[in-house]
Amino acid sequence: MTMLLFIIGLAISGLTAFPLLLELRLLGRLLDAAPDSLPQDHGGLAFWIITVRNGLEATYAGYPWIAYGTDWLAFGHLVIAGFFVGPLINPLSSKSTLWTGIAACVAVIPLAMICGPLRGIPLYWRLIDCSFGVIGIIPLIYCLRLLKRIEAGEK
């Protein structure tokens, strides 16, 4: 069940990377930001959502093929989710997949903290990104512990 939740989380994360502009427009509305709102007229999360929404709108208007990059990001999440079907079906043959997932969860933190400032990403958003690694590692460690119990029972 834990592995299935991890797979579902990866899949949802991937699927939500396809309609980024639509999602940002919806978030803008939820934050009471009109479609023509300027970031400087808002603070906190609304400032960031409007900044990203406006940036995507301008980019997609002139260079719609840029969205293809986030389509590949989405696809990558779906493919990674697929790799965890192995541990779900046959845990004993998939220890390396769990360890790779744990390493990826740990690697999220330096990636966000190094690349985020280079790209102008606010600290609070980088912390949200880091939370994916922190939260994601929990079910993987739990599954690894369950696997060790299974292995101990078979010996």
C-alpha positions in Angstrom: 0.0 0.0 0.0 2.8 2.4 0.9 4.6 1.8 -2.4 1.3 2.3 -4.3 0.8 5.7 -2.6 4.4 6.6 -3.6 3.6 5.6 -7.2 0.4 7.5 -7.2 2.1 10.6 -5.8 4.7 10.5 -8.6 2.1 10.0 -11.2 0.0 12.9 -9.9 3.1 15.1 -9.8 3.8 14.2 -13.4 0.3 14.7 -14.7 0.1 18.2 -13.1 3.2 19.2 -15.0 1.3 19.1 -18.3 -1.2 21.9 -17.8 1.0 24.4 -16.0 -0.4 27.5 -17.4 -4.0 26.4 -16.8 -3.1 25.5 -13.2 -1.5 28.9 -12.6 -4.5 30.7 -14.0 -6.7 28.7 -11.7 -4.4 29.4 -8.7 -4.4 33.1 -9.6 -8.2 33.2 -9.5 -8.2 31.4 -6.2 -5.8 34.1 -4.9 -8.1 36.8 -6.2 -5.6 37.8 -8.9 -7.3 39.1 -12.1 -5.8 37.8 -15.4 -4.2 41.2 -15.9 -2.8 41.5 -12.4 0.7 42.6 -11.9 2.9 40.7 -9.4 3.9 44.0 -7.6 0.2 44.5 -6.7 0.3 41.4 -4.5 2.5 39.9 -1.8 3.7 36.4 -0.7 2.4 33.4 -2.6 0.1 35.5 -4.9 3.2 37.5 -6.0 5.0 34.4 -7.0 2.0 32.7 -8.7 1.3 35.8 -10.7 4.9 36.2 -11.6 5.1 32.6 -12.9 1.7 32.8 -14.6 2.6 36.0 -16.4 6.0 34.6 -17.4 4.5 31.4 -18.8 1.9 33.4 -20.7 4.5 35.7 -22.3 6.8 32.7 -23.0 4.1 30.5 -24.5 2.8 33.4 -26.6 6.2 33.8 -28.3 7.7 30.4 -27.9 5.0 27.8 -27.4 7.5 25.0 -27.9 9.0 25.8 -24.5 6.1 23.9 -22.9 7.5 20.8 -24.5 10.2 20.8 -21.9 7.7 20.6 -19.1 5.9 17.9 -21.1 9.1 15.9 -20.8 9.3 16.7 -17.1 5.8 15.3 -16.7 6.7 12.2 -18.8 9.8 11.7 -16.7 7.7 11.5 -13.5 5.4 9.0 -15.1 8.3 6.8 -16.2 9.9 7.0 -12.8 6.6 6.0 -11.2 6.7 3.0 -13.6 10.0 1.9 -12.2 8.4 1.5 -8.7 5.9 -1.0 -10.0 8.7 -3.6 -9.7 9.0 -3.2 -5.9 5.2 -3.2 -5.6 4.9 -6.5 -7.4 8.1 -8.3 -6.3 9.8 -6.5 -3.4 12.6 -9.0 -3.0 14.1 -8.3 -6.4 13.8 -4.5 -6.2 16.0 -3.3 -3.3 18.2 -1.2 -5.7 15.1 0.7 -7.0 14.2 1.7 -3.4 17.8 2.9 -2.7 17.8 4.8 -6.0 14.5 6.5 -5.0 16.0 7.4 -1.6 19.0 8.9 -3.3 16.8 10.9 -5.6 14.8 12.2 -2.6 18.0 13.3 -0.9 19.3 14.9 -4.1 16.2 17.1 -4.4 17.5 19.3 -1.5 20.9 20.3 -2.9 19.3 20.7 -6.4 16.7 23.1 -5.0 19.1 25.0 -2.8 21.8 25.4 -5.5 19.8 25.9 -8.7 16.9 27.7 -7.1 18.8 30.9 -6.3 20.5 30.8 -9.7 17.0 30.9 -11.3 15.5 33.5 -8.9 13.2 31.0 -7.1 12.1 32.4 -3.7 13.3 30.5 -0.6 9.8 29.5 0.5 9.2 27.9 -3.0 12.5 26.0 -2.8 11.4 24.7 0.6 8.2 23.5 -0.9 10.3 21.7 -3.6 12.5 20.2 -0.9 9.4 18.9 0.9 8.8 16.5 -2.0 12.1 14.8 -1.2 11.5 14.9 2.5 8.0 13.5 2.2 8.9 11.1 -0.6 11.7 9.5 1.4 9.4 8.4 4.2 7.5 5.7 2.4 10.7 4.5 0.7 12.5 4.0 4.0 9.4 2.3 5.4 9.3 -0.1 2.4 13.0 -0.8 2.8 12.4 -1.7 6.5 9.6 -4.0 5.5 11.8 -5.6 2.9 14.5 -6.2 5.5 11.8 -7.9 7.6 10.8 -10.1 4.7 14.4 -11.0 4.0 15.0 -11.9 7.6 12.0 -14.1 7.6 13.2 -16.0 4.5 16.7 -16.7 5.9 
